[in-house]
Amino acid sequence: MKPRIVLHVINSLGISGGAEQQLVTNLGQFQDPTITHQVAYLYGGDPGISWESVVRAPVTALNGGHESTPLAVSGARLFRLVRRLQPDLIHCSLLDASLISRVVGRLTRTPVLESLVNISHESIRTVDSRAVKDWKLRIYRALDRLTMRRVTAFHALTEEVARSWVDTIGIERDRITVIPRGVSIDLLDSAVLTDSERQEVRRELIGDPGEFLVLAVGREEPQKGQRYLLDAFARLTHSEIDARLVMVGRPGSSTPALDAQIEKLRIGDRVIRLGVRTDVFRLMRAADLMVFPSLYEGLGVSLIEGMGSGLPVIVFDRPPMNQIVEHNESGLVISERDAEALAEAITNLATDRTLAARLGAEAARVVRAGYEVRGTAHRLEALYRTILDRRQGDNS
């Protein structure tokens, strides 16, 4: 039997970004010998990296190796690639890649599986953001309603994401399969530190390894809610808690505002911003607590990774975070955008290490039971088979 081809179309390839990381991880876990995989991406791509060796599959740069290529040009190149390759399924993820995949899939009569990775049309997206406006959401909503009609099937990261697309775009719920992103427990375990190694990392980060180390991971965007965490830390400076905040994530549209907020609150000596790091799992093993103050997420892979590392976590009472974390069982769930409640929760875990240890142990158990990447990748592979078998049956 000739192997069937799944063509993965994504905005970019790189070390950051949940969808990009998950694609690379999944490709390393797929096992079905009757399915082969190829990758096409739109933007970026470090010329010094052999992406085919990274993803272990043929890779096509739809940008032709240039930094920026108009979406219409990339779409035309994808059309030619699909005509030449004749894949049995296109699996797309993220806005631009999904838009051109929908069009090309329709023109070439190729089935399209689209991953729904976030809540794209909810009004919460406009909170604290100058870039996201209600009128823009209305335009994107109309465009999605027009172009998503012929998509064969959908994959959502959480029930909350599925609900959002059903409510805002009108996708039928039975066309959506929920499969979360997975994390590699092997990679998490490979970052385990001895006591002396942990002390050394903490000394490197905050100077005094005895201080309470709070970790926050996420790009600097309004969605990630770092402003509320900084306000909470300003309150902690007036308490007896000797804590330091370590922030990891690439700069973004919130970066100037965060710079100004840190200076205004005079907490520059309490906050360390590391930017993008490749040793995040190591930092998680060195931390005492993870705060994940996002206002909305598709899933929140960094949250899952922190929990899997055995960290107690604090999240806002927003889905899907409040569906992943059970209050006072696998973490603390507090009122959204409430800096005072956040400062109080940090204080509780800094002063009650028994509670912190119990929450961290349960968080690790939850992740290892439900989010291990081998299981999630095999569920996604099973979805491919279902779609491909259905198509084969329709054509026979």
N, C-alpha and C positions, 0 to 999 in steps of 0.2 A: 504494500500500500504506500502510495506516495505521501511523504510528510505534508501536513497542512501548515500553512504559513500564517502567523500572526504578526502584523506590522504595528509596532508601537510608535505612536506619534506624540511628541511632547515638546513643550516650549524650548527647553534647554537641557543640557547635561552639565553637571557640576557637583561640587562637594556639599553645597548648601541647597536647601529647599526640600520639603518633605516628599513631594511627588517624584522629584529627580532621584533622591536617595532610595525611595521605595522601588522604583523601576529597576535600578541596579541590583538591589537586594533580591527582588523577586526573580530576576533572570538567573541568579545563582542558585535558586531553589527549585525552579521548574524541573520536572522529571519525566514528563510524558514524551516517549520517543517518537510518537506520531505527530508531534507539533514542533515546528521550528520557529524561531523568533528573529525578527530584524527590527532595527530602530531607526527612526528619522527624527531630527530635531531642527528647530527653527532658528534659534539665536545662540550666540556665544560659542563656547567650545574652545578650550585652550589648545592651540596647535601643538604644544609640547607634550600633550597627553594622547596616548593611543587609546581612544575610546573603545575600539573593538576588543582590545585586550581587557579593558575594565569591565565591559558589559558582557563579554564573551558571546558576541553576536555581531553580524554585519551592521555597520552604522552609516547613515547618509546624512550629511549636513545640508539641509535645505536652503541655508543661507549662502551656499557656495563658498564657504570659508571666510566670508566677510562679516564684519562686526554687525552691520545692520542691513537688512534686506526687506523691502516692502512685503507685506503679508500676501499681496496678490501674486508676487513673483514666487514666493515660497509655495503658495497654493498651486501654481502652475507646475512647479517642479515636483510637488507631491503627486499631482495628477499623472505626470509622465512616469514617475516611479511606480505607481500603482498599476498603470497600464503595462509596464514592462515586467514587474514582479508578479502581478496577479495574485495578491495575498487572498487568503480565505476569510480573513477578518482584520479590520483596523481597530486597534484599541487606542483611544486618544485620552489625553488628560491635560487640563488647564485651558484657559479661555481661547487663545489664538490657535493653538494646535487643534482644539476641538472644533472651532468654527470652520477651518479649512477641511478638516476630516469629514465633517458632516456633508459639505458641498461635494468633495471628491467622492465620498462613498455613494452619494446619490447619482452622480454622473457616471460612475463606473459600475454601479449596481453591486458594490461590495458591502457586506454587512459591517456595521459600526457599533462597537461597544464603547460607551463614553463613561469615564469615571467622574462622578460628582464629588468633588473634594472639599467643598465649602458651602456655606449658605450665601449664595451670590446675590440674592435680591431682597434681603430683609433690611428694614430700616435701621437696625442696630449698626449697620455698616457705616452710617453717616455720623455716628457719635464720635466726637473729638477729631473728625477728619475734615480737612479743607478740600481734599481732592474728590471725595465721594459725595455727590449731591443727589437729591431725590430725582431730579430730571435725568441725570445720567443713568440711574437705576431703571427708570421707565424706558429709556432707549434700549438698554441691554436686555430688559425683560421682553420687549417687543421683538428684538432680534432673535433671542433664544426661542421664543414661542414659534417664530416663523421657520427657523432652521432645524429645530430638534424633532420635528414631526416624523421624519423618516429614519431617525436613529433606531437601530435594531433593538438594543437593550442598554440598560444603565447599571452601573455599579456605584454604590454610595458607601462612604466610609463609616457612617453611623446612621442610626434610625432618625436622629435629628436632621441630618443632611437630607435624607430621603423625604421626611415630612416637609421640609422647607421647599424642595423642588415640586412636590405634589401641590402644595398650597399656592405657590407663587407662579408656577409655569403651567401647572395642570397635567404633569406627567402622571400616567396611570401607575398606581403603587405596585401593581403586579409586574410591571416592566423593570422594577428596580430590585437588585439583589444587594443586600448589605453585607459587606466583608470589610473588616477594619484593616488598617495598615498594621503590619507586624513589626516586631523588633527582634533582633538576634540576641537571644539569651547567651549564646556562646560569646558574642562580642562584649556584652555587658559583663560576663564573668571573667573575660580576659583582662578587664580593667581593674579587678579587685586588687587593693593595695594592702601591704602589710602595715602594721601600726607605725613603724618608722618611716615607710614611704608616704603614708598619709600625712604624718606630721611635717615631712619635708615639703610636700605639695602645698600644704596650708601655710607654711612659713614663706614659701615662694610667692603665694598669692596675697596674703594679708599681713605678713610680718610676724605677728603673734599667733602661733597655732592654737592658743587657748581661747581665742575669741570665737563667738558663735558665727559660723559662716553660712550666709544665706545665698543661694544660687538662683539666678533667673536666666532662662535661656529663651531667646526669641529675637527676631530682627526688630529694629527700632522703628516700629510703625504704630499708629494710633490703636489698631486692633489689639495689640499686645498688652496695653494697659500699664506700661512702665511708669507713667506719671503718678498713678495711685500708689505704687510701691515706693517711689521716692518720697511722696508725702508721708507715707507710713514711717519710713526711716527717719524723717525729720522729727517725728514724734518720739521715736526711740532714743534720739540723742538727749532727750530730757528725762529718760528713765535710767534705771540701774542696769539695763541690759547692754552688755558690751558686744555689739554685733557689727559685722561688716557685710556689705552687699557686693557680690561679684556678678556682673552682668555679661552675658555672652550672646553675640549675635551681630549680624552685619548692620552697618548704618542704613538709615532709611529716612523717610519723610519726617519722622519725629525727632531725629537727632538734634537739630538746632534747638528745638524746644526743650529737650532733655538737658542739653548743655546749660541753657539759661536757668532751668529749674534747679539744677544742682548748685549753681552759683548763688541763686537767690536764697535757697534754703541753707546754704553754707554747710553742705554735707559732703564736700569733695574729698575730705579725709576718710569718709565712711564708705565711699562707693568706688569700686574698681571696675572699669569697663574694658573688656578684653577684645572686643570685636569678634571676628570669625576665628574659631579654634577647631583644630582637628582632633583634639584630645578631650572632647566634652565628657565622654564616659569616665575618664580619669578624674575630671573635676567633680563629677557627680559623686564619685566614691570618696572625695575629700570633703564634701560639704556636709552640713548638719541638717539642712532644710532646703527644699525647693519651693519657691513661690511662683505660681503660674497665673498671673492676673489678667489673662486674655478676656476680652469682652465677647468674642465669638471665635469659633474654630470649626474646621471640618472634623478633626479628631484631636490634634495636639500631640504630635509624635514625641516632642521633647518631654511632655508631661508623662507619657507612657514610659519613656526611657528612664526618667527620674524615678518613677515608681518602681520600675523593674530593677533599679540599682539599690532599692531598699531605702530610699529617702522618704521621710514624711513630707506631704505636700499640702499646700494651701491654694485653693482656687475660689473664684467668684461663683456665686449661685446663678450660673448661666449654662444652658445646654451647649455642647454635650459634656462639658467638664463636670457638671453636677450629676451626670449619669454614669460617668467613669469612676468618680470618687464618691464614696459613701461617707457622709459626715460622721466624724468621730469613730469610724471603722477603718477606712483606708486613707484618711486625710481629713482636713478641715475645709468645710464649705461655708463661706461667709457672704454677707450682703455685697452685691456687686457695686463697684466703684466707691467703696466705703473704706477710706484710708485709716480711720480710727479703729474700725473692726479688724482691719488687716494688721495694724500695729499690735492690737491686743492678742490676736492669734499667734503672731510671731513671738510675743512675750510668753504666752502660755507654753509654747513648745521649747523655748529657750530655758525656761525655768523648771519644766517637767520632762526630764529626759526619759523617764519611764513611758510616759504617754507617747513621746516622739518615737521611741523604739518600737512600741506596739503598732503604731500607725504605719511606720516604715515596713515592718515585717508583713503586715497584711497587704500593703500596697504591692510589694514584691510578689506575693502569692497570687493576687488578682491578675497581674500582668502575665506571669508565667503560665497561668491556667487558660487565659483567653486571648493573648496577643502574641504568642510565639510565632515567628515568621514562617517556620516550616508549615505550620497549620494554616495560616492565612494565605500563603502562596499556593498551597495545594487546593484550597477552596476556590481561589481565583482560576486556577488551571481547570478545575472541574466546570466552572462557568464557561470557559472557552470551549470545552468539549461539548457542553450542552448546546451552545449556539452553533458550533460547527456541525454537530450531528443533525441538528434540526435543518440546517441549510442543505446538507447532503441528502437528507430525506426528501426535502422539497424539490430538489433537482433530479431525483431518481425517477 
